[in-house]
């Protein structure tokens, strides 16, 4: 029988401070999320202040009025960031953008709400309306009803104790399929396209009638672009087929828009602005990222009064003072985390601009240099995961448009002269070549590889295919036109 043993061992561990956890969370937030976090913190912590009356107060003037009880850990934040991506007022300088535009928000009804409204105005019988609403709620965000009607009959019987039939649901679904947007409530792509064509058919439009015939009887040949087979089968001319295809390609394959119509449509807010003043590039941090926060003076005054209070009063106020000190510590941590966030953001963006000066000067995408996260991390002495957090969901506004920070990072490719260029240059050449190709005989990946080789880029066919897929360009067969 084995017994228990006590073993004494020493182990080095790094413990993350609350402030470091807070900094990590703030760093990866978008401008909008950051603003919401500040608003929430102001509600949760009364020791934080952003009121105009306290604008001239500085935290440095209050530091000696209270001391934190927590001990800061001597931890390198980058060591923590290496372990994964989940981490759990001060103006930095004058380089910030004062302009704070309102976020344009469009309030609209959601996709499902629109369908429900149409159902209520179509079905006046209580039973039919209940069945219609059940069907509407079964329609997915892209507008399709993929659940089999027989399964819905069973759902109604077992879950809602409502007896229905396949024929009854079919009749109700036909009415729903006449709702807007056209093509809604279809069971598959073919049915959705036919529903849309049916709504467009106002009279003797031969192209629409031919398009309906193609979708009904030759859907497989159409999707595989076997156009000659369709021409022979339907005994039509190439011009007639072109007109019919033109009608089909105008249709929406996802009538529900994948739920893109939400209660609120929010637009991108740039985190940075790069200004070119007579050839000098300057990085400005959006004013929304530089809040005027300070510690509430009243809380510090309370601690002062506690220090001079009598022993009896101190005993009575002990719990209150403990609460105040906790809130003051929280306010200081939060402000320090914001200062650290501002410094990290501006330092990283300045280095990106320095590395990509040519692009920020002329706006030419081919001017971009190969650059990976590691390149910036080494220059600003931060960890790669820190740079990744900065690049995530952050945007910069330039005179050439707005760009996600991820746009500036790309791998390098060597040309015939041995110079390393950004793979974005290769992608632009590919994109241009495909736009200018003969659509009757589009370039295969092999042909694109040869074309790039002629321009001095020795790239394998599989790499060409990878770049083409990244550009969301289909294979040659699917780009073919008549």
C-alpha positions as CSV (number, residue, x, y, z in Angstrom):
1,X,0.0,0.0,0.0
2,X,1.6,3.2,-1.1
3,X,1.4,6.3,1.1
4,X,1.2,10.0,0.4
5,X,4.4,12.1,0.1
6,X,4.9,15.8,0.5
7,X,7.3,17.3,-1.9
8,X,8.5,20.9,-1.8
9,X,9.1,22.5,-5.2
10,X,9.9,25.9,-6.6
11,X,8.3,27.1,-9.8
12,X,8.6,30.4,-11.6
13,X,5.3,31.7,-12.8
14,X,4.2,34.9,-14.5
15,X,1.0,36.4,-13.1
16,X,-0.8,38.9,-15.2
17,X,-1.9,42.1,-13.5
18,X,-5.5,43.4,-13.9
19,X,-4.2,46.4,-15.8
20,X,-2.4,44.2,-18.3
21,X,-5.5,42.2,-18.9
22,X,-7.4,45.4,-19.4
23,X,-4.9,46.8,-21.9
24,X,-5.0,43.6,-24.0
25,X,-8.8,43.8,-24.2
26,X,-8.8,47.6,-25.1
27,X,-6.1,47.2,-27.7
28,X,-8.0,44.8,-29.9
29,X,-11.3,46.8,-29.8
30,X,-12.5,48.8,-32.7
31,X,-13.1,52.5,-32.2
32,X,-16.9,52.0,-31.7
33,X,-16.4,49.2,-29.2
34,X,-13.8,51.3,-27.4
35,X,-16.2,54.2,-27.1
36,X,-18.9,51.8,-25.7
37,X,-16.4,50.4,-23.2
38,X,-15.6,53.9,-22.0
39,X,-19.2,54.8,-21.6
40,X,-19.8,51.6,-19.6
41,X,-16.8,52.2,-17.4
42,X,-18.0,55.7,-16.6
43,X,-21.3,54.2,-15.5
44,X,-19.7,51.4,-13.5
45,X,-17.0,53.4,-11.8
46,X,-18.0,56.8,-10.2
47,X,-14.3,57.5,-9.5
48,X,-13.8,58.1,-13.2
49,X,-14.7,61.6,-14.5
50,X,-15.1,63.2,-17.9
51,X,-17.2,66.2,-17.0
52,X,-16.2,69.6,-18.5
53,X,-16.0,71.1,-15.0
54,X,-13.0,68.9,-14.2
55,X,-11.2,69.4,-17.5
56,X,-8.1,71.0,-16.1
57,X,-7.6,68.4,-13.4
58,X,-4.7,66.0,-14.0
59,X,-4.1,62.6,-12.5
60,X,-0.5,63.5,-11.7
61,X,-1.8,66.2,-9.3
62,X,-3.8,63.6,-7.5
63,X,-1.3,60.7,-7.3
64,X,-0.1,61.5,-3.8
65,X,-3.6,61.9,-2.5
66,X,-4.1,58.1,-2.6
67,X,-2.0,55.0,-3.0
68,X,-3.0,51.7,-4.5
69,X,-3.0,48.7,-2.3
70,X,-2.2,46.3,-5.1
71,X,1.3,45.3,-6.1
72,X,2.2,45.7,-9.7
73,X,3.8,42.5,-11.2
74,X,7.1,42.9,-13.0
75,X,5.8,41.2,-16.1
76,X,6.6,41.7,-19.8
77,X,3.3,42.0,-21.5
78,X,4.7,40.5,-24.7
79,X,5.5,37.2,-22.9
80,X,1.8,36.9,-22.1
81,X,0.7,37.8,-25.6
82,X,2.9,35.0,-27.0
83,X,0.7,32.5,-25.2
84,X,-2.4,33.2,-27.3
85,X,-4.8,35.7,-28.5
86,X,-7.3,35.8,-25.6
87,X,-6.1,38.1,-22.9
88,X,-9.0,37.9,-21.0
89,X,-7.8,61.9,-19.4
90,X,-5.1,61.7,-21.1
91,X,-4.1,63.2,-24.3
92,X,-1.1,61.2,-25.5
93,X,0.2,64.2,-27.5
94,X,-1.1,66.7,-29.9
95,X,-1.1,64.3,-32.8
96,X,-4.7,63.3,-32.8
97,X,-7.7,64.0,-35.0
98,X,-10.1,66.4,-33.2
99,X,-12.9,65.8,-35.7
100,X,-15.5,63.6,-34.2
101,X,-18.2,63.0,-36.7
102,X,-21.5,61.3,-35.8
103,X,-21.7,57.7,-36.8
104,X,-24.3,57.4,-39.6
105,X,-26.8,54.8,-38.6
106,X,-29.7,53.7,-40.7
107,X,-32.6,52.3,-38.7
108,X,-34.4,49.6,-40.6
109,X,-36.6,46.6,-39.9
110,X,-34.8,43.3,-40.0
111,X,-35.4,40.8,-42.8
112,X,-37.6,38.6,-40.6
113,X,-39.7,41.5,-39.4
114,X,-40.4,42.5,-43.0
115,X,-41.6,39.0,-43.8
116,X,-43.8,38.9,-40.6
117,X,-45.4,42.3,-41.6
118,X,-46.2,41.0,-45.1
119,X,-47.7,37.8,-43.6
120,X,-50.0,39.8,-41.3
121,X,-51.2,41.8,-44.2
122,X,-51.8,38.8,-46.4
123,X,-53.3,36.1,-44.1
124,X,-56.5,37.2,-42.2
125,X,-57.5,33.7,-41.1
126,X,-56.1,33.1,-37.7
127,X,-55.0,29.5,-38.5
128,X,-53.4,30.4,-41.8
129,X,-51.6,33.3,-40.2
130,X,-50.2,31.0,-37.5
131,X,-49.0,28.5,-40.1
132,X,-47.5,31.3,-42.3
133,X,-45.6,32.7,-39.4
134,X,-44.2,29.3,-38.6
135,X,-43.0,29.0,-42.2
136,X,-41.6,32.6,-42.2
137,X,-39.6,31.8,-39.1
138,X,-38.2,28.7,-40.8
139,X,-36.8,30.8,-43.7
140,X,-33.0,31.3,-43.3
141,X,-31.1,34.5,-43.5
142,X,-30.3,34.1,-47.2
143,X,-34.0,33.8,-48.0
144,X,-34.3,30.0,-48.5
145,X,-36.6,27.5,-46.9
146,X,-34.4,24.5,-46.6
147,X,-36.4,22.6,-44.0
148,X,-38.6,20.0,-45.7
149,X,-42.3,20.7,-45.4
150,X,-43.0,17.2,-44.1
151,X,-40.6,17.9,-41.2
152,X,-42.5,21.2,-40.6
153,X,-45.8,19.3,-40.5
154,X,-44.3,17.0,-37.8
155,X,-43.0,20.0,-35.9
156,X,-46.4,21.6,-35.8
157,X,-48.0,18.4,-34.6
158,X,-45.5,17.4,-31.9
159,X,-44.3,20.8,-30.6
160,X,-47.4,23.0,-31.1
161,X,-50.2,20.4,-31.2
162,X,-51.4,21.8,-34.5
163,X,-52.6,19.4,-37.1
164,X,-51.7,20.4,-40.7
165,X,-51.0,18.7,-44.1
166,X,-48.4,19.0,-46.8
167,X,-51.0,20.3,-49.2
168,X,-52.1,23.1,-46.8
169,X,-48.5,24.2,-46.2
170,X,-47.8,24.2,-49.9
171,X,-50.7,26.6,-50.6
172,X,-49.5,29.0,-47.8
173,X,-45.9,28.8,-49.1
174,X,-47.0,29.8,-52.6
175,X,-48.4,33.0,-51.1
176,X,-45.3,33.6,-49.1
177,X,-43.2,33.2,-52.3
178,X,-45.0,36.2,-53.7
179,X,-43.6,38.4,-50.8
180,X,-40.8,40.8,-51.3
181,X,-38.0,40.5,-52.0
182,X,-38.6,38.3,-55.1
183,X,-37.3,34.7,-54.8
184,X,-38.0,34.5,-51.1
185,X,-39.1,31.2,-49.6
186,X,-37.6,29.0,-52.4
187,X,-36.4,25.5,-51.6
188,X,-33.3,25.8,-53.8
189,X,-31.5,28.1,-56.2
190,X,-33.4,27.0,-59.3
191,X,-36.8,27.7,-57.7
192,X,-35.6,31.1,-56.4
193,X,-34.4,32.2,-59.8
194,X,-37.7,31.0,-61.4
195,X,-39.8,32.9,-58.9
196,X,-37.8,36.1,-59.7
197,X,-38.2,35.6,-63.4
198,X,-42.0,35.1,-62.9
199,X,-42.3,38.4,-61.2
200,X,-40.3,40.1,-64.0
201,X,-42.5,38.6,-66.7
202,X,-44.8,41.5,-67.7
203,X,-45.9,40.5,-71.2
204,X,-44.2,38.7,-74.1
205,X,-40.5,39.0,-73.1
206,X,-38.9,36.3,-75.2
207,X,-35.6,36.5,-73.3
208,X,-37.4,35.9,-70.0
209,X,-39.4,33.0,-71.3
210,X,-36.3,31.4,-72.7
211,X,-34.5,32.0,-69.4
212,X,-37.3,30.2,-67.6
213,X,-37.1,27.3,-70.0
214,X,-33.3,27.0,-69.5
215,X,-33.6,27.0,-65.7
216,X,-36.5,24.5,-65.8
217,X,-35.0,22.0,-68.2
218,X,-31.2,22.7,-68.5
219,X,-30.1,23.9,-65.1
220,X,-27.1,21.6,-64.9
221,X,-25.8,22.5,-68.4
222,X,-26.3,26.2,-67.5
223,X,-24.3,26.0,-64.2
224,X,-21.5,24.1,-66.0
225,X,-21.6,26.6,-68.9
226,X,-22.2,24.0,-71.5
227,X,-23.7,26.6,-73.8
228,X,-23.4,24.7,-77.1
229,X,-25.4,21.8,-75.6
230,X,-28.2,24.2,-74.6
231,X,-28.2,25.8,-78.1
232,X,-28.5,22.4,-79.8
233,X,-31.2,21.2,-77.4
234,X,-33.4,24.3,-77.6
235,X,-32.6,25.0,-81.3
236,X,-31.8,28.6,-80.6
237,X,-29.2,31.1,-81.8
238,X,-26.2,32.2,-79.8
239,X,-27.6,35.7,-79.6
240,X,-30.9,34.4,-78.1
241,X,-28.9,32.5,-75.5
242,X,-27.0,35.6,-74.7
243,X,-30.2,37.6,-74.1
244,X,-31.6,34.8,-71.8
245,X,-28.4,34.6,-69.8
246,X,-28.3,38.4,-69.4
247,X,-31.7,38.1,-67.7
248,X,-30.6,35.3,-65.4
249,X,-27.4,36.9,-64.2
250,X,-29.3,40.0,-63.1
251,X,-31.2,37.9,-60.6
252,X,-30.2,37.6,-56.9
253,X,-29.0,34.2,-55.9
254,X,-29.4,35.1,-52.2
255,X,-32.7,37.0,-52.0
256,X,-32.5,37.4,-48.3
257,X,-29.1,39.1,-48.5
258,X,-27.7,36.7,-45.7
259,X,-29.5,38.9,-43.1
260,X,-27.6,42.0,-44.2
261,X,-30.5,44.2,-43.4
262,X,-30.2,44.6,-39.6
263,X,-31.9,46.8,-37.1
264,X,-28.8,49.1,-37.4
265,X,-26.4,49.5,-40.2
266,X,-23.1,50.9,-38.9
267,X,-20.4,52.4,-41.0
268,X,-16.6,52.1,-40.6
269,X,-14.9,54.6,-38.4
270,X,-11.3,55.2,-39.2
271,X,-8.9,54.8,-36.2
272,X,-6.2,56.9,-37.9
273,X,-5.8,59.6,-40.5
274,X,-2.6,60.0,-42.6
275,X,-2.1,63.5,-43.8
276,X,0.4,64.5,-46.5
277,X,1.6,68.1,-45.9
278,X,4.1,69.1,-48.6
279,X,5.6,65.7,-48.7
280,X,5.6,65.1,-45.0
281,X,3.4,62.3,-43.8
282,X,1.8,62.7,-40.4
283,X,-0.3,60.1,-38.5
284,X,-3.2,61.4,-36.5
285,X,-5.1,59.2,-34.0
286,X,-8.9,59.6,-34.2
287,X,-10.2,61.9,-31.5
288,X,-12.6,59.2,-30.4
289,X,-9.5,57.2,-29.3
290,X,-8.2,60.0,-27.0
291,X,-10.9,60.6,-24.3
292,X,-10.5,63.2,-21.6
293,X,-10.7,61.0,-18.5
294,X,-9.5,61.8,-15.0
295,X,-10.0,60.7,-11.4
296,X,-13.0,62.3,-9.7
297,X,-11.7,65.0,-7.3
298,X,-14.5,64.3,-4.8
299,X,-13.2,60.8,-4.2
300,X,-9.7,62.1,-3.5
301,X,-11.1,64.7,-1.1
302,X,-13.0,62.0,0.8
303,X,-9.7,60.2,1.5
304,X,-8.1,63.5,2.7
305,X,-11.0,63.9,5.1
306,X,-10.5,60.4,6.3
307,X,-6.8,61.0,7.1
308,X,-7.7,63.9,9.5
309,X,-10.8,62.2,11.0
310,X,-10.9,61.1,14.6
311,X,-10.3,57.4,15.5
312,X,-14.0,56.9,16.1
313,X,-14.9,58.3,12.7
314,X,-12.2,56.3,11.0
315,X,-13.7,53.1,12.4
316,X,-17.1,54.1,11.2
317,X,-15.9,55.1,7.7
318,X,-13.6,52.1,7.2
319,X,-15.8,50.2,4.8
320,X,-16.6,53.3,2.7
321,X,-13.0,54.2,2.4
322,X,-12.1,50.7,1.3
323,X,-14.7,51.0,-1.4
324,X,-13.4,54.4,-2.5
325,X,-9.8,53.1,-2.7
326,X,-11.0,50.2,-4.8
327,X,-12.8,52.5,-7.2
328,X,-9.8,54.9,-7.4
329,X,-7.5,52.0,-8.2
330,X,-9.8,50.9,-10.9
331,X,-10.0,54.4,-12.4
332,X,-6.2,54.6,-12.4
333,X,-5.8,51.2,-14.1
334,X,-8.3,52.1,-16.7
335,X,-6.7,55.4,-17.6
336,X,-3.2,53.9,-17.7
337,X,-4.5,51.2,-20.0
338,X,-5.9,53.8,-22.3
339,X,-2.6,55.7,-22.3
340,X,-0.8,52.4,-23.2
341,X,-3.3,51.7,-25.9
342,X,-2.9,55.1,-27.5
343,X,0.9,54.8,-27.4
344,X,0.8,51.3,-29.0
345,X,-1.6,52.4,-31.7
346,X,0.2,55.5,-32.8
347,X,3.7,53.9,-32.6
348,X,2.5,50.9,-34.8
349,X,0.8,53.1,-37.3
350,X,3.7,55.5,-37.6
351,X,6.0,52.5,-38.4
352,X,3.6,51.1,-41.0
353,X,3.6,54.5,-42.7
354,X,7.4,54.6,-42.5
355,X,7.6,51.2,-44.2
356,X,5.0,52.0,-46.8
357,X,5.9,55.7,-47.5
358,X,5.7,55.3,-51.2
359,X,2.1,54.0,-51.1
360,X,0.9,56.8,-48.7
361,X,2.5,59.3,-51.1
362,X,1.2,58.1,-54.5
363,X,-1.6,55.7,-53.6
364,X,-0.4,53.1,-56.1
365,X,-1.0,49.6,-54.8
366,X,2.0,48.2,-56.7
367,X,4.1,50.6,-54.6
368,X,3.4,48.4,-51.5
369,X,6.5,46.7,-50.2
370,X,6.4,43.1,-48.8
371,X,5.7,43.4,-45.1
372,X,4.7,41.0,-42.4
373,X,3.7,41.4,-38.8
374,X,7.1,40.4,-37.6
375,X,8.7,43.3,-39.6
376,X,6.7,45.9,-37.6
377,X,7.0,44.1,-34.3
378,X,10.8,44.1,-34.5
379,X,10.9,47.9,-35.4
380,X,8.7,49.0,-32.5
381,X,10.0,46.4,-30.1
382,X,6.6,44.7,-29.5
383,X,5.4,41.2,-29.9
384,X,3.9,39.9,-33.1
385,X,0.6,39.2,-31.4
386,X,0.5,42.8,-30.2
387,X,0.8,44.0,-33.7
388,X,-1.8,41.5,-34.8
389,X,-4.2,43.0,-32.3
390,X,-3.6,46.5,-33.6
391,X,-4.1,45.4,-37.2
392,X,-7.3,43.6,-36.3
393,X,-10.5,45.7,-37.1
394,X,-8.5,48.9,-37.4
395,X,-8.8,51.3,-40.3
396,X,-6.8,54.3,-41.6
397,X,-8.2,57.1,-43.7
398,X,-5.9,58.5,-46.5
399,X,-6.3,60.9,-49.4
400,X,-6.7,57.7,-51.6
401,X,-9.5,56.2,-49.5
402,X,-9.9,54.1,-46.4
403,X,-8.0,51.0,-45.8
404,X,-7.9,48.2,-43.2
405,X,-4.5,47.9,-41.6
406,X,-4.3,44.3,-42.8
407,X,-4.2,45.7,-46.3
408,X,-0.6,46.8,-45.8
409,X,0.7,43.4,-44.8
410,X,1.7,41.0,-47.6
411,X,4.2,38.3,-48.4
412,X,7.2,38.9,-50.7
413,X,7.8,37.4,-54.2
414,X,11.1,37.6,-56.0
415,X,11.2,38.9,-59.6
416,X,13.6,38.1,-62.4
417,X,16.1,40.7,-61.1
418,X,16.1,39.1,-57.7
419,X,14.2,42.0,-56.2
420,X,11.5,41.2,-53.6
421,X,8.1,42.7,-54.4
422,X,4.7,42.4,-52.7
423,X,2.4,39.6,-53.8
424,X,-0.2,42.4,-54.2
425,X,1.6,43.4,-57.4
426,X,1.3,39.8,-58.7
427,X,-2.4,39.8,-57.8
428,X,-3.0,43.1,-59.6
429,X,-1.3,41.7,-62.8
430,X,-3.5,38.6,-62.5
431,X,-6.6,40.7,-62.0
432,X,-5.9,42.9,-65.0
433,X,-5.0,39.9,-67.2
434,X,-8.4,38.3,-66.4
435,X,-10.4,41.5,-66.9
436,X,-8.7,41.9,-70.4
437,X,-8.9,38.2,-71.4
438,X,-11.0,36.8,-74.3
439,X,-14.2,35.7,-72.4
440,X,-14.8,33.1,-75.1
441,X,-11.5,31.5,-74.3
442,X,-10.5,32.7,-70.8
443,X,-6.9,32.1,-69.4
444,X,-6.3,28.9,-67.5
445,X,-4.1,28.9,-64.5
446,X,-1.3,27.4,-66.7
447,X,-1.7,30.3,-69.2
448,X,-1.6,32.9,-66.3
449,X,1.5,31.2,-65.0
450,X,3.2,31.7,-68.4
451,X,2.0,35.3,-68.6
452,X,3.6,36.1,-65.2
453,X,6.8,34.3,-66.2
454,X,7.0,36.6,-69.3
455,X,6.7,39.6,-67.0
456,X,9.6,38.3,-64.8
457,X,7.7,36.4,-62.1
458,X,8.5,32.7,-61.8
459,X,5.5,31.5,-59.9
460,X,4.2,28.0,-59.8
461,X,0.7,27.1,-61.2
462,X,-0.6,26.2,-57.7
463,X,0.5,29.6,-56.4
464,X,-1.3,31.3,-59.3
465,X,-4.4,29.3,-58.4
466,X,-4.1,30.3,-54.7
467,X,-3.8,34.0,-55.6
468,X,-6.8,33.7,-58.0
469,X,-8.9,32.2,-55.3
470,X,-7.9,34.9,-52.8
471,X,-9.1,37.4,-55.4
472,X,-12.5,35.5,-55.5
473,X,-12.0,34.8,-59.3
474,X,-13.5,31.5,-60.5
475,X,-11.7,29.0,-62.7
476,X,-11.5,29.6,-66.5
477,X,-14.4,27.3,-67.2
478,X,-16.8,29.3,-65.1
479,X,-15.5,32.6,-66.5
480,X,-16.4,31.5,-70.1
481,X,-19.0,33.6,-71.9
482,X,-20.5,33.2,-75.4
